Amino acid sequence: MAKILIVEDDSSIAMGLEFCLTQEGFLVECLNNGESAKNYQGNFDLMLLDLNLPDMHGFEVLKVWKDKVPVICLTACDEELSIVQGLDMGAYDYITKPFKTRELISRIKNILRRNHASNDSTITLGNITIDTRSGKVLKNGKDLFLTNMEYKILLILATNPKTVFTREQILADIWDVNEDYVNDNTLTVYIKRLREKIEENPAEPKIIETVRGIGYKIGSDL
């Protein structure tokens, strides 16, 4: 039974989320400020994090937990810059208020399922090694820094090496975020950044191939 930690200072929202998630079979604990969230000592499987906390910005909490558990950011702010910043800092997903509870629950289940499925293997793509247990990516044996979104794109492609993913599938199925903000142009930017880090020659990519008119796939020679 997965445990969800809710960090939300609005008691009505926190109580509503706690009730709905409990009905879905999750264990739930609620905190109402950033300091208690940063110093939390218990175990949990996913964090729902309001960014507009009374004592600090939620990004300060995100920095502490982003490499330990998936974090879904909740906020009334719907500006594209804030969303992209949160994702680049390590948020697993982002949803703006007001949101549909069923949509949020669906995202939580998808993230937990995906996270569980990627916890027991090492993937090698030429000189790139993905350690799915630690979330580390190595290039020629040396640590390679990827943002959370870059890692997610690489992982979904690498765990399905024979599959061609359309751009629409990546937007809808992998990122699970508001498509008004994580759009087709944003995807192009992330693919470009990722290739610059993992490819020997980004102008002639061998690891992430473009399938013209469709989307992307792992290179056939790997």
PyMOL commands that set and color helices and strands:
alter all, ss='L'
color gray80, all
select helices_A, chain A and resi 11-23+34-38+58-65+80-89+101-117+148-158+167-175+184-198
alter helices_A, ss='H'
color red, helices_A
select strands_A, chain A and resi 3-7+27-31+46-50+71-75+93-96+122-125+128-131+136-139+142-144+165-166+208-211+215-218
alter strands_A, ss='S'
color yellow, strands_A
deselect
rebuild
show_as cartoon
